[in-house]
Amino acid sequence: MERSALLLLALVACCGLGSAVHLEFSSGLDGWTHSSDDKYNGVFEVATPEGLTSQALKVPEKARHYGISKVLPEAVDPAADLVLQFELKLTNGLTCGGAYLKFVTADDTFTPTGLKDNTPYSVMFGPDKCGDTNKVHLILRHKSPKTGEIEEKHLSSPPFVETDGKTHVYTAILRASNNSYAVLVDGEAKKEGSLFEDFDPSINPPETIPDPEDKKPEDWVDEAMIVDPDAKKPDDWDEDAPEEILDDEAVKPEGWLDDEPAEVDDSSAEKPEDWDEEEDGDWEPPRIPNPKCKDAPGCGEWKRPTIPNPAYKGKWSAPMIDNPAYKGVWEPRSIPNPEYHSDPAPLNNIGKVGAAAIEIWTMDDGYFFDNVVVSNSEAEAALVRENKWAPKRVVEDAQEEEEAKKAAEAAAKAAAEGKAEEGGDEPDDDDDTDVDDGDAADAADKESEAENRAEL
């Protein structure tokens, strides 16, 4: 028995972890069944992601609806805490589509072949991205203990989706002991807080609501400011005064070349040989900046600059004053909310989880789902992360480093080849020449030594 299983059994024995279900795809679909609804024109496959060794559930085609589910061997009750977890690898990224799981509410009449988009679920959890949407959903279907009505409660400001090609593990923790929650990505908390404070609509409705029958009185004044009816334009207010005037104190800079134009004909330009005056008209040389103006403060006619007019006031308008008849912002009176209830234990009212389902539409392919956990235990989810996901991350990090190294080497090689082309001879040719010259010198020395021995 592997280490993770032994540790889990030990935890169950000592600590009473409750229900714990771990679903993987090492043996194929293993009970995961496609829906028979005609809507689901996509068929999942079991395959091994490139570079990894374990099989996972793959989305093989784009622009498809997918529906598949598996009934749990035993329903998991959120009243004893609920921990949901799964791995997701987006090989080709996520541009538009869902990559979440629906944890179906336990119901003896449910069958995987009957899965539909409106099949009741207790929790929906996982990535969803398209257009302006980029979130890790956490949605609870909560039943009002007063009216019996079921309403979706969405996590406000959820985390963003991890869209790189690595395997990421998503964990949702719902704690019945203190009515708190946490959303983890790769074991790190990205959002956590209170079930009562961070979901919309709120788990518990407000005690009072605005009276829908209350109407604002016709004589209600809600303009806080009004134009002063007694204000008059001052006699010396000149609405026609210009915003800017000529600067009478400005002096033409010394050396200004009044008789030199700012641009002149390019004397070095020549009429093109193929210029046809009948078709192209009279040829004129292009204009260039006058070289005589290069060191001068300016050329051409000097014009006096303008400055802001100190007498300018613009159009006159009466000032605003406090409205003496102002009554404030009108609001309807509050009345008791007929749907108000206070649910001290909301996880008792989202329903037991009886099946795990993937019911999605996507414009991407290459998703891989694996290691789905439905449990009452945070410890079990942590063990699965440690023994199933962490080794994958080690492999993928090493792959990323190797790819970055190869890219850097390729860039360096390309840069070196570019420099060699600019310099003329290839660097390797120079090295070969040096080696050949050295060999020739050694041969000459040996020949001279042989001649000396012969003379002796």
Buried (B, 14 or more C-beta within 10 A) or exposed (E): EEEBEEBBEEBBEEEEBBBBBBBBBEEEBEEBBBBEBEBBEBEBBBBEBEEBEBBBBBBBBBEBBBBBBBBBEBBBBBBBBBBBBBBBBBBEEBBBBBBBBBBBBBBEEBBBEEBEBEBBBBBBBBBBBBEEEBBBBBBBBBBBBEEEEBBEBBBEEBBEBBBEBBBBBBBBBBBBEEBBBBBBBBBEEBBEBEBBEBBEEEBBBEEEBEEEEEEEEEEEBEEEEBEEEEEEEEEEEEEEEEEEBEEEEEEEEEEBBEEBBEEBEEEEEEEEEEEEEEEEEEEEEEEEEBEEBEEBEBBBEBEEEEEEBEEBEEEEEEEEEEBEEBEEEEEEEEEEEEEBEEBEEBBBBBBBBBBBBBBBBBEBBBBBBBBBBBBBBBBBBBBBBBBBBEEBBEBBEEBEEEEEEEEEEEEEEEEEEEEBEEEEEEEEEEEEEEEEEEEEEEEEEEEEEEEEEEEE
